[in-house]
Amino acid sequence: YIYILFHHDFAILIRKIVQVRLNRFQILYQSIVVYVPALALNQVSDINIHLIGAIVCVVCVFYTVLGGIRAVVWTDALQVGVMIAAVITVAVLGTCQMGAAEIWKRATEAGRIQFLNFDPSPYTRHSVWTVLIGSWLYVTAYIAVNQTMVQRYKSLKSTKISQLSIAIFTISIMVFISICCWCGLVLLAWWSPPKCDPRVSGLITADDQLLPAYVMEIAHHLHGIPGLFISGIFGAALSSLSVGFNSTSVVILEDFVKGCFKMKPNDRCSTIFVKSLVVLFGLTALCFLFLIEKLGGVLSVTNSLAAIAAGTSFGVFTLGILFPWTNAKGALIGAIAGFVMSGWVSFGANAAIGSGLIMPKKLPVPPCTGNISYYSDDFFQQLSNKWSSEDDVFPLYRLSYHWVAPIGTLAVLVVGGIVTWMTGARDPSSIDRNLLSPVIHRWLPQQKYQRGVDGSCVSISIDPQVSANLLSVIHRKSNPADLQQKEETFTNVPS
């Protein structure tokens, strides 16, 4: 789409830059995926986190290398089913044990229910504005322009089926996230007074161990439930991990080995190369595990890293479909600026948290007694209403993680627009309307069409195969010598 829209060598460079950034994020994300099940199993078995992470990587690399995409697809279907069953089981057990009304009452009394928090401060982690703007943009970018999602849409039979799949996915993910949020309220209600915070009592050492600890307390006597829960976590991790290993390896082969370096390996060499990359990514994910465990909660770290690629990609596509006068140079410089800005904010914030400059702010919990000698004063400062001043910390590092994606998108739009204005805007009438959003069609000038080799007027199709054929025709028209040579070669090929 980017190449057809901008029709310039810069479009290829834009694609390469986006792919490099996506691959970097994917490698970091794979480390987070390894960390989550390792932390959960460590809570219920006391096995070393790094040993569990190594086992997870070995298992995933093993079946991904042997089975390829077929193994990835079939195992994903099973793993997602187990994950959903595990989350629903935990939510139902907690609700039946304490009652939905009691859970909601305790959450309300603790101040955890905040539907209408209109705090305009961008430093507030969750408010109406951060969710409606920041989270909406991130989710829209993931559904609309994420490569793995678009590939799934294109694999379906028709546009209607693709639209139906998006609707089903959107509704399903809303329901699933709501169930996860309810599980969080169940945890709060379970450890409300007279019980105390499990970190203060020494039951757990990290916030991400809350749910595994709860499952072991309420379901340790129910045969199969703890195992189902752990299987659900491992299923979710292995599903994401195998898809990431496989897709990233193929992208590197197609876009860089064959695209950038113009190499043409045979099928056997390509297979060996992809499988070698899968093994390399497994080792890399294991190495980054030591870094991930030093950062904050998994949710904020994952979202802030994912938002780097999502915000920039969304900005580039928004430039293309809503601002038809944007040229290739504007899109290229805008994409670079978006990656730099969002990456600066995301990595800077996570580095500040990891170094202790920014203290994660937690809502206060009732005081309790227990073995608290293990914890530092910083931990208890997190649980109090009095947090140390962070005025000396760079303002962008204190932003809510929901704003990372909008910052990247805004940087692309602003810088891309300025560069386009400085280098000369394109004529909107020369662009096929099928490549632009229907929202702006009413304001567009009369359409100009490309001329085919026979002199007739043709329009650019949005179908990738037709568009590729059209680009070949345009290229042959501008290079008649190449066309004649290819025709002679074709006539000399034996039938």
N, C-alpha and C positions, 0 to 999 in steps of 0.2 A: 504493500500500500504506500509506504513512504517513498519508494523508488518511483512508482507510477505517478504519485502526486507531484513530487519535486522534479522528476525526470532529469537528474543531474548526478555526476559522480559524487557530489557531496551527500546525496541521499544514501549511498552505500556506506560512506564514512559515518553518517548518523547511526545507521543500523549497527555498525561494528561497535561504536561507542556504547550504545544501549546494551548490546550483548555482553560486552566486557563487564559493565557494571552489574548486570543481572547475574553473571556467573560469579562475581565476587560475593554478591549477597547470598547466592545459593550455597556457597562454600561455608560462610558463616552460619547460615540458617541450619545447615546440616549438623553443625556442632551443637546447636541448641536442641535439635531433635534427638540427638544422642543423649544429651544431659537429662532430659525430662524422665525417661523410663529408668535411667540409672539412679536418679534421685529417689524415685518411687520405690524401686526394689531395695535400695539401701535402707529405707525406712522400715521395711517389713522383714528384712533378712540380715541387716548389718554387714552385707557384703560391700567391699570397697567400691566406690563410685567409678573409679577409673577402670577397675577390672570388669565391671558390668558394661561400661561403655565400649571396652575392647570387644567383648562378646557380641554386643549388638552390631558393631561395625563388621565383624567377621561374618556373622550370619547373613546380614543384608548384602554384603559384597558377594558372598558365596552364591546365593540364589539369583542375584542380579546378573552376575557374570555367566552363570551356567544357562539360565533360562531366557535372558534378554527381556525384551518388551512383553513377550507373552507371559513370562513369570511375574513381571511387575503388575500387569493388568489383573491376572487371576488372584494373586495374593492380596492386591488392594481391595478387591471386592469382599474377600473374607475378613480382612483386617478392619475395614470400616464397619462392617456388621457387628463384629465383636466390640469395637469401640462404642458404638451407639448403645448396644445392650448393656455394657458396663456402666455407662453414665446414667441411663434410665434406672437401672437396678439400684444404684446408690441413692438417687433422688427419691425413689419410691420407698426404700427402707427407712431413710431419715424422716420422710413425711409421715409414714405409718407409725413410727416410734414416738414422735413428738407432737404430731398434728400440724396441719398447715396453718391454722389460726394462731397457734402458739409460736410457731416459727416467725410468722409475720409480725406478731406483737413484739417479740424480743428484738427483731431487727429494727423495728420502728423506735423502740425505746433506746436502742444503742446509736441511733442517728445514722444508720446505714441506708435508709431509704431516702433518696434525694432525687425526686423526679424533676423538680423545678428549681434547679440551682442555676440562676442567671448571673452568676459572678462573671463580670466582663474581663477579669484578669487573665491573660494568656498563660500565667503560671499555675492556674488551678488545674489539677490533673484531669478531673472529670466535671464538666458542666454542660448545660444545654448547648452552648456554642461549640465547645470542643467536639461533642458527639455529632451534632447536626452538620457541622462544616468539616471538621477534620476527619472524623471516622467515616462520614458519608463519602468524602472524596477518595479516601483510601480503598474502601470497599468497591466503589464504582470503578476505580482504576483496575483493581484486581479482576473484576468480572468482565470488564470491557476490553482492556488492552493487554492483559497478561498473556504471554505466549502460550503457556500450557492450557489456559482456558480457551483461547481462540482456536487452538488446534483441535480441541474436543468439539467445539461447535462445527468446525469445517468437516469433521468426520461424519456428521449426521447427514441424513438424506436431503433435507430441504431447510429453507429459512424458517418455516413455521415450526418445524420440530426443534430447531435450535432455539427459537424464542420460547417454546414450551419448556425446554430443558433449563433455560435461564430462570424462568418463573419458578419451576420446581426447586431449583437449587437455592434461589433467594429465600423462598418460604421455609425450606428445610433448614437452612443455616440460621435463620432467625429463631426457629423453634429450638434448635440444638443449643445455640448460645443462651437462650432463655433458661433452658434446663441447667446449663452450667452455672448461670447466675443463681438459680435456685439452690443448687448444691452449695454455693458459697454462703447463702443465708442459713442453710442447714448447719454448716460448720459453726457459724456464729452462735446459733441457738444452742448447739450442743455444748459449747465451752463457755456459755454465759454463767454468771454466778449461780450457785456456789462454787462452780469449777473456775479454774483460772487459765490464763493464756498458756498454751502448751510449750511455747518457747521459754517462758519464765520458769515453768516447772521442770524444764530440761527434757521434755518428751521428744522435741524435735529441735533441729539446729538451723532450719531454713523455712521461710514461709511456704515454699513450694512443696513442703512435706506435710502440710496440714491435711489434705484430702487422704493420702495414704494412711496417716495416723488415725484419722477418723474411721476409715473402713476397718482397720484392725481392731479398734475399740468396740464397734457395734456388731461386727460380722465375723470375728475370729472363731466363733463357735459354729458358724454356718458353713458347712463344708461346700467348697466350690466358689463362694462369693469373693473371698480375697484373691483367689486365682483368676476369677473372671475380671476383677478390677485391674489386676496387674497385666492380664492379657490384653485388655482394652487399651491401656497406656502403651504397651509394646506394639500393639497393632497399629495405633495411630502413628507411632514413631517410625516403624518399619515401612509403613505405607508412604509417608512423606520422604523418607530417606531413599527408598528405592527409586521413586519417581525422580527425585533430584539427581541422584547418581546417573541414571540413564539419560535423562533429557539434557543435562549439562554436558555429558560426554559427546552426545550426538551433535549438539550445537557447536561445540569446539571443532568437531570433525568437519561439519558442513560449512560453517561460516569462516573458519580461520584456516584450517589445513587446506581445504579445497577452494575456499573463497579468497582469502588474503594471499596465501602462498602459492596458489594456482597448482597445487599438487593433485595428482590423480591416482591415489592408491587403489589397488584392486580390492575385491570384496574380502579376501582373506586378511590383507594388511589392515583394512578398515576395521574389521572385527577385532583383531588383536589390539589395535590402537584404542578403540572404545573400551574394551575390557581392561586394558592397562590403566586408562584414566579412571575407571570405576574403583580399582584398587587404590590408586593414588588419592582419590577423593575420600575414600574410607580412612586412610591414614591421616589425611589433613584434618578431617572432622574430629578424629580422636585427639590430635594435637591441640586443636582449639578448645577442647573440653576444659583444659586447665585455665583458659581465659574466661570462659563463660561462667564458671562457678564463682568468679570473683565479682561479677556484675550484680545488678539488682534482680528483681523478679523476672521470671521468664516472659510473662505477658508483655510488659513494657519494652523489654529488650528486643523481643521478636518483632513487635509492631513498629518500633522505631527503625530497625534495620530494613524491614520490608518496605517501609514507606519511602526509603531513598529511591529504589527502583520504580515503585508504583507512581510516586508523584511526578518524577521526571518523564516517564513514558506517557502518563496522562497529559502532561503539558505539551509534549511534542505532537500528539494526536489532536489535541485541542487546537493547537496552532494551525494544523492542516485543515481541519473540518469547519472551523468557525472563522478563521482569518485567511481568506483566499489570496490575499495579496502577499502573504509571507513567502520569502524566497528560501532557497536551500541554505544559504549562509546564515540567515537568521535562525533557522531551525537548528543548525549545527552548533552555533555559539550558544544559543539558548539551552540546548540539551546539556552542554558542558557546564554552563552556569548553574543549571538546576541540580546536577549531580554534585557539584562542589558545595553549593549552599546547603542542600539537605544532608549530604554526608558530613559536612562540618558540624551542623547542629546535632545530628544523631550520634556520631562518634564522640564529639566533645561532651555531650551530656552523659553518655555511658562511661567515659573516662573519668568525668568528675564524680560520678557515683562510686565507681570502683576505687578511686583514690580517697574517698571520704569527704571531698569538698561539698558535696550535696548529700544531705541525709534524707533517705526515703521517709516521707511523712505518713504516719499511721494514725488512725483514729484511736483515742485513748481507750484502755481497757481497765476494768476494776483491779485494784491491787490484790495480790495474793501472796501466799508464802510458798516456799519451795527451795530447791537447790538452785540458787541464782548466782553462785560464785563464778560460774563459767562465763557469764556475760559481762560486757564492758559497759561503761557509762554511756557510750554512744547508742547502745541498743535500748536502754531505758529512756534515753532522750527521744528516741523515735516514738515511744509509747506515751509520751507526755504531751500536754498541750503547748509546751514552751519549746519551740525549736530555735536553734541558733540562727543568727542572721546570715543570710546568703547574699547580702548586697555586694560583697566583694567578688562573687562569682559572675562570670560573663553572662549577660542577660539571656542570650540565645540558648545557653546551656540549661537554663532554669525553665524553659518552656515545657508545656505538657507534650508528651510524645505524640499526641494526636495532631499536632501542628507541623510535624516533619513533612508529611506529604503535601499539604497546602503550600508550604514554603518552597518546596521543589517545583511545584506546578507554577506558582506565581513568578519564580525566578525565570523559568522557561518563557512564559508569556511576555514578561517585561523586557528581558534582554533580547529575546527573539524579535519582538516588535521594534525595539530601538535599532538593532543591527539591520533589520529589513529596511527601515526608514533611511538609514545611513548609506546602504549599499544599493538602494533602488528597488522599489516594490514591483511585484509582478502584476500583470494585467489580469484581473479576476475573470474577464470574459474568455480567456484562453484555457480555462480549467473546466474539465468535465463536471457537470453538476452532480453526477452520481458519486463523486468523491467528496462532496461537501455535505454538511448537515442540512436536512430539509428546513430547519429553522430559519436559515438565512437565504433560502432560495428566492423569496419575494423581493429581496433587495439586490440581487445579482443583476448585472447587465446582460444583454443578449448574448447567448452562448456562441462561441466560436469553436469550430471542430477541426480536428487534425485531418490532413489530407493523406489518403492512402496512396499506394504505388500506382494505382490506376487513375488517380486524379479525383476519385469520388470522395465525398465527405463521410467520415467515419467518426464514431464516438468511442471513448475509452470505456471498456467494460470493467466492472469491479470484480469479475471472476478472475482469480489469479492466473488460470491457464490461458484464457482469452487475452488477458492483459499482457502476459508474457509473449504470446504470439504477435500481438500488435507492436510491442516494443521491438521484436525481431524484424518486423516489416519496416518500421521506421528506420532502424539501423541499416538495413540492406538498401533502403532508398538513398540514404546519405552516403553509402559506400558501394557504388555500383561495381567497382572492381572486385570487391569481396563477393558480391552476388554472382558475378560471372564465373569466378573461380569455383564457388560452391556448386553452381549448376553443372560445370564441366566435370567436377569430381563425382557428382551424383550420377551423371550419365555413364561414367566409366565403371561404376559399381556393377558387378555381375548380378543378374536377377536370380 
